[in-house]
Amino acid sequence: MTKEKIQHNFFFILLGVMTVAGLVLLSPYAGMFFVSIMFAIIFKPMHLRVRHLFGGHRNTSALITTLIVMMVVLIPLGFFGFQIFEEAKDLYLLIANEDMGNGIVAKTGTALQRYAPQLAPALSEDIGQYLGKGLQWAVTNLGVIFSSVATTMVDFVLVLFTLFFLFRDEETFRKMILALSPLQDAHSAELLDRVEAAIASVTKGTILVALLQGVLTGLGFALVGMPNPVLWASIAAFAAMVPAIGTGLVIVPAVAYLALIGHMSAATILAVWGVGIVGTVDNLLRPMLIGRGIKIHPLIILFSALGGLQFFGIIGFFVGPVVLAVLFTLFEMYPKIMQSHTEV
């Protein structure tokens, strides 16, 4: 083995070892970094307008855009996260409060006794059992997600710092990626553009629509006086990603509950709200927001969001679909890249 060959092998072994070490060091912040990239891509058009407004001054425009993201997105997300946890605990206690006769199951059982006395005992017991288990699971898992206030605050600050530099040095990072990529420059540039479009379309066309439907569901619940509207809004946001069912998974049982306890006007209002307001958001907004990006089946988006929650906590709701969007984009680019490689 020649000296040059030994040096060549040593360099690549050292490069591999240090790459693995670097990935291990950065792995605790992978979710935070993904979220920062996602927000940087979503707010890129706004940042370009802000930069133009301030005469191309990179530091000022990056700072202002970061502050806008903080006020519009990150602070409300943090507030709603802790509010969801508190409401989940309150709802669990309300369901468990059957000895005083004023829990949800007690009210439902009374209504069933009036309308279907032969089914009331069995159905009331089943409802109490399933609701109790479901809310206990929710409280336990939400507690894991929101228990570490210090960690959440550190991640919050790190996202803001990362966003600032992603906005300010976007062209520098892009040139660095193109220089390091072993692909042809044209393919690397196209891949970056398509990944950006995929992340933007999946985030805006699926996650943003789901969040909006969740917010509207929560507003409808608050409008008719249903307890814990923020909690149900978060559940509706997940349900909105379930194909063919969507927010009906939350709204229909709520309408049935209101009707059973005799609040027919509230049940009617919530039903009309669900069909007329919440139900039309998906049909009107999703096609406009997806645009030219990759289209992924909603069921895959749902499982990617759930998987992201398991690995990254609450920010995994965004990270999971983003990772899948990048993966599907690579699948789309694969035939073209292989064809050009064969021609060469």
C-alpha positions as CSV (number, residue, x, y, z in Angstrom):
1,M,0.0,0.0,0.0
2,T,1.5,3.3,-1.1
3,K,1.9,6.3,1.2
4,E,-0.7,8.3,-0.7
5,K,-3.2,5.4,-0.3
6,I,-2.6,5.2,3.4
7,Q,-3.1,9.0,3.8
8,H,-6.3,8.8,1.7
9,N,-7.8,6.0,3.8
10,F,-6.7,7.6,7.1
11,F,-8.4,10.9,6.1
12,F,-11.7,9.2,5.2
13,I,-11.7,7.0,8.3
14,L,-11.1,10.2,10.4
15,L,-13.8,12.0,8.5
16,G,-16.3,9.2,9.2
17,V,-15.4,9.0,12.9
18,M,-15.7,12.8,13.4
19,T,-18.9,12.9,11.4
20,V,-20.5,10.3,13.6
21,A,-19.2,12.1,16.7
22,G,-20.6,15.4,15.4
23,L,-24.0,13.8,14.7
24,V,-24.1,12.3,18.2
25,L,-23.3,15.7,19.8
26,L,-26.0,17.5,17.7
27,S,-28.7,14.8,18.0
28,P,-30.4,16.2,21.1
29,Y,-31.1,19.4,19.1
30,A,-32.2,17.7,15.8
31,G,-35.9,18.4,16.4
32,M,-35.2,22.0,17.3
33,F,-33.1,22.4,14.2
34,F,-35.7,20.9,11.9
35,V,-38.3,23.3,13.3
36,S,-36.0,26.2,12.7
37,I,-35.5,25.2,9.1
38,M,-39.2,24.7,8.6
39,F,-40.1,28.2,9.9
40,A,-37.2,29.7,7.9
41,I,-38.7,28.2,4.7
42,I,-42.3,29.1,5.5
43,F,-41.4,32.7,6.3
44,K,-38.8,33.1,3.6
45,P,-41.1,35.2,1.3
46,M,-41.9,37.5,4.2
47,H,-38.2,37.8,5.1
48,L,-37.4,38.8,1.5
49,R,-40.0,41.5,1.6
50,V,-38.7,42.8,5.0
51,R,-35.1,42.8,3.6
52,H,-36.2,44.7,0.6
53,L,-38.0,47.2,2.8
54,F,-34.9,47.8,4.8
55,G,-32.6,48.2,1.8
56,G,-31.0,44.8,1.9
57,H,-29.7,45.2,5.5
58,R,-29.2,41.5,6.5
59,N,-29.0,41.9,10.3
60,T,-31.9,44.2,10.7
61,S,-34.2,42.3,8.4
62,A,-33.3,38.9,10.0
63,L,-33.9,40.3,13.5
64,I,-37.3,41.8,12.6
65,T,-38.5,38.6,10.8
66,T,-37.4,36.5,13.8
67,L,-39.3,38.7,16.2
68,I,-42.4,38.4,14.0
69,V,-42.1,34.6,14.0
70,M,-41.7,34.7,17.8
71,M,-44.8,36.8,18.3
72,V,-47.0,35.2,15.7
73,V,-46.1,31.5,16.1
74,L,-43.8,30.5,18.9
75,I,-45.3,32.4,21.9
76,P,-48.9,31.3,21.0
77,L,-47.7,27.7,20.6
78,G,-46.1,27.7,24.0
79,F,-49.1,29.2,25.6
80,F,-51.5,26.7,24.0
81,G,-49.3,23.8,24.9
82,F,-49.4,24.5,28.6
83,Q,-53.1,25.3,28.4
84,I,-53.8,21.9,26.7
85,F,-52.1,20.1,29.6
86,E,-54.1,22.0,32.2
87,E,-57.4,21.4,30.5
88,A,-56.6,17.7,30.0
89,K,-56.1,17.4,33.8
90,D,-59.3,19.3,34.5
91,L,-61.3,17.2,32.1
92,Y,-60.0,14.0,33.6
93,L,-61.1,15.2,37.0
94,L,-64.5,16.1,35.6
95,I,-65.0,12.7,34.2
96,A,-63.8,11.1,37.4
97,N,-66.2,13.2,39.5
98,E,-69.1,10.8,39.3
99,D,-69.7,10.5,43.0
100,M,-71.1,14.0,43.0
101,G,-73.3,13.3,40.1
102,N,-72.1,16.2,37.9
103,G,-69.5,14.5,35.7
104,I,-69.8,14.1,32.0
105,V,-70.6,10.4,32.3
106,A,-73.3,11.1,34.9
107,K,-75.0,13.6,32.7
108,T,-74.8,11.3,29.7
109,G,-76.2,8.4,31.8
110,T,-79.1,10.6,32.9
111,A,-79.9,11.5,29.3
112,L,-79.6,7.9,28.2
113,Q,-81.9,6.8,31.0
114,R,-84.5,9.3,29.6
115,Y,-84.2,8.3,26.0
116,A,-83.1,4.7,26.0
117,P,-83.5,3.2,29.5
118,Q,-82.7,-0.3,28.5
119,L,-79.3,0.7,27.1
120,A,-78.4,3.3,29.8
121,P,-76.5,1.2,32.4
122,A,-74.3,-0.6,29.9
123,L,-73.6,2.5,27.7
124,S,-72.9,4.7,30.7
125,E,-70.4,2.3,32.1
126,D,-68.6,1.9,28.7
127,I,-68.5,5.6,28.1
128,G,-67.0,6.2,31.5
129,Q,-64.4,3.5,31.0
130,Y,-63.3,4.6,27.6
131,L,-63.3,8.3,28.4
132,G,-61.4,7.7,31.6
133,K,-58.7,5.6,29.9
134,G,-58.4,8.1,27.0
135,L,-58.0,11.1,29.2
136,Q,-55.7,9.3,31.6
137,W,-53.5,8.5,28.6
138,A,-53.7,12.1,27.4
139,V,-52.7,13.5,30.8
140,T,-49.8,11.1,31.1
141,N,-48.4,11.8,27.7
142,L,-49.0,15.5,27.7
143,G,-47.3,15.6,31.1
144,V,-44.2,14.0,29.5
145,I,-44.3,16.6,26.7
146,F,-44.8,19.7,28.8
147,S,-43.3,18.7,32.1
148,S,-39.8,20.2,31.5
149,V,-40.4,24.0,31.5
150,A,-36.6,24.7,31.5
151,T,-35.9,22.5,28.5
152,T,-38.8,24.0,26.6
153,M,-37.5,27.5,27.3
154,V,-34.0,26.6,26.2
155,D,-35.3,25.1,23.0
156,F,-37.4,28.3,22.4
157,V,-34.3,30.5,22.7
158,L,-32.3,28.2,20.5
159,V,-35.0,28.2,17.8
160,L,-34.9,32.0,17.8
161,F,-31.1,32.1,17.5
162,T,-31.1,29.5,14.7
163,L,-33.9,31.3,12.8
164,F,-32.0,34.6,13.0
165,F,-28.9,33.0,11.4
166,L,-30.9,31.0,8.8
167,F,-32.6,34.2,7.7
168,R,-29.4,36.3,7.7
169,D,-27.0,33.8,6.1
170,E,-29.4,31.8,3.9
171,E,-27.3,32.5,0.7
172,T,-24.1,31.4,2.5
173,F,-25.7,28.1,3.7
174,R,-27.0,27.4,0.2
175,K,-23.6,27.9,-1.4
176,M,-22.0,25.7,1.3
177,I,-24.5,22.9,0.6
178,L,-24.0,23.2,-3.2
179,A,-20.2,23.0,-2.7
180,L,-20.4,19.9,-0.5
181,S,-22.9,18.0,-2.6
182,P,-21.4,15.3,-4.8
183,L,-24.3,15.8,-7.3
184,Q,-24.1,18.1,-10.3
185,D,-24.7,21.7,-9.4
186,A,-27.9,21.9,-11.4
187,H,-29.3,18.8,-9.6
188,S,-28.2,20.0,-6.2
189,A,-29.9,23.4,-6.8
190,E,-33.1,21.7,-8.1
191,L,-33.1,19.3,-5.1
192,L,-32.8,22.2,-2.7
193,D,-35.6,24.1,-4.4
194,R,-37.9,21.1,-4.5
195,V,-37.2,20.3,-0.8
196,E,-38.1,23.8,0.1
197,A,-41.3,23.6,-1.9
198,A,-42.1,20.2,-0.4
199,I,-41.6,21.4,3.2
200,A,-43.6,24.6,2.5
201,S,-46.5,22.7,0.9
202,V,-46.8,20.0,3.5
203,T,-46.5,22.5,6.3
204,K,-49.0,25.0,5.0
205,G,-51.3,22.6,3.1
206,T,-51.6,19.9,5.8
207,I,-50.3,21.1,9.2
208,L,-51.5,24.7,8.9
209,V,-54.9,23.6,7.7
210,A,-55.2,21.1,10.5
211,L,-54.2,23.7,13.1
212,L,-56.7,26.2,11.6
213,Q,-59.4,23.5,11.7
214,G,-58.5,22.8,15.3
215,V,-58.7,26.4,16.3
216,L,-62.1,26.8,14.6
217,T,-63.3,23.7,16.4
218,G,-62.2,25.1,19.7
219,L,-63.9,28.4,18.9
220,G,-67.1,26.5,18.1
221,F,-66.8,24.6,21.4
222,A,-66.3,27.8,23.3
223,L,-69.3,29.4,21.5
224,V,-71.7,26.7,22.7
225,G,-70.2,26.5,26.2
226,M,-68.5,23.2,25.9
227,P,-65.7,22.8,28.6
228,N,-62.0,22.6,27.8
229,P,-62.2,24.1,24.3
230,V,-58.4,24.4,23.9
231,L,-57.9,20.7,24.6
232,W,-60.6,19.7,22.1
233,A,-59.1,22.1,19.6
234,S,-55.7,20.2,19.9
235,I,-57.4,16.9,19.5
236,A,-59.4,18.2,16.5
237,A,-56.1,19.3,14.9
238,F,-54.9,15.7,14.9
239,A,-58.3,14.4,13.8
240,A,-58.2,16.9,10.8
241,M,-55.4,14.8,9.4
242,V,-57.4,11.5,9.4
243,P,-58.7,10.9,5.9
244,A,-62.5,11.0,5.3
245,I,-63.2,11.6,9.0
246,G,-61.4,14.7,10.0
247,T,-62.7,17.0,12.7
248,G,-66.0,15.1,12.7
249,L,-64.2,12.7,15.0
250,V,-64.5,15.4,17.7
251,I,-67.5,17.5,16.6
252,V,-70.0,14.6,16.0
253,P,-69.7,13.2,19.5
254,A,-69.9,16.7,21.0
255,V,-73.1,17.4,19.0
256,A,-74.5,14.0,20.2
257,Y,-73.6,14.8,23.8
258,L,-75.2,18.2,23.7
259,A,-78.4,16.7,22.2
260,L,-78.5,14.0,24.8
261,I,-78.4,16.4,27.7
262,G,-81.2,18.5,26.1
263,H,-79.1,21.4,24.7
264,M,-80.6,21.2,21.3
265,S,-79.9,24.8,20.2
266,A,-76.2,24.4,21.2
267,A,-76.1,21.0,19.3
268,T,-77.6,22.6,16.2
269,I,-75.2,25.6,16.3
270,L,-72.2,23.3,16.8
271,A,-73.3,21.1,13.9
272,V,-73.8,24.0,11.6
273,W,-70.5,25.5,12.7
274,G,-68.7,22.2,12.0
275,V,-70.2,21.7,8.5
276,G,-70.3,25.3,7.4
277,I,-67.1,26.7,8.9
278,V,-64.7,24.0,9.9
279,G,-65.6,21.6,7.1
280,T,-65.1,24.1,4.3
281,V,-61.6,25.2,5.4
282,D,-60.0,22.0,4.1
283,N,-61.7,22.2,0.7
284,L,-61.0,26.0,0.2
285,L,-57.5,26.4,1.7
286,R,-55.6,23.2,1.1
287,P,-55.4,23.4,-2.7
288,M,-54.2,27.0,-2.5
289,L,-51.6,26.3,0.2
290,I,-50.2,23.1,-1.3
291,G,-49.3,24.8,-4.6
292,R,-46.4,23.3,-6.5
293,G,-45.1,21.1,-3.7
294,I,-45.2,17.4,-3.3
295,K,-48.5,15.8,-2.4
296,I,-48.5,13.2,0.4
297,H,-51.5,11.2,1.5
298,P,-53.1,12.6,4.7
299,L,-52.8,9.2,6.4
300,I,-49.1,9.2,6.0
301,I,-48.9,12.8,7.3
302,L,-50.9,11.7,10.3
303,F,-48.6,8.8,11.2
304,S,-45.5,10.9,10.5
305,A,-46.9,13.5,13.0
306,L,-47.6,10.8,15.6
307,G,-44.1,9.3,15.1
308,G,-42.6,12.8,15.4
309,L,-44.3,13.2,18.7
310,Q,-42.8,10.0,20.0
311,F,-39.3,11.0,19.0
312,F,-39.2,14.7,19.5
313,G,-42.0,15.6,21.8
314,I,-44.5,18.4,20.9
315,I,-42.3,19.8,18.1
316,G,-42.4,16.4,16.4
317,F,-45.9,17.3,15.3
318,F,-44.1,19.5,12.8
319,V,-40.8,17.6,12.4
320,G,-42.4,14.2,11.3
321,P,-44.3,15.5,8.3
322,V,-41.3,17.6,7.2
323,V,-39.0,14.6,7.3
324,L,-41.5,12.6,5.2
325,A,-41.7,15.5,2.7
326,V,-38.0,15.5,2.2
327,L,-37.9,11.7,1.8
328,F,-40.7,11.7,-0.8
329,T,-38.9,14.5,-2.6
330,L,-35.7,12.4,-2.8
331,F,-37.8,9.5,-4.1
332,E,-39.1,11.8,-6.9
333,M,-35.6,13.0,-7.8
334,Y,-34.0,9.6,-7.8
335,P,-34.9,8.5,-11.4
336,K,-33.7,11.8,-12.8
337,I,-30.4,11.7,-11.0
338,M,-29.8,8.1,-11.8
339,Q,-30.5,8.8,-15.5
340,S,-28.0,11.6,-15.7
341,H,-25.4,9.4,-13.9
342,T,-26.0,6.6,-16.5
343,E,-25.6,9.1,-19.4
344,V,-22.3,10.3,-18.0
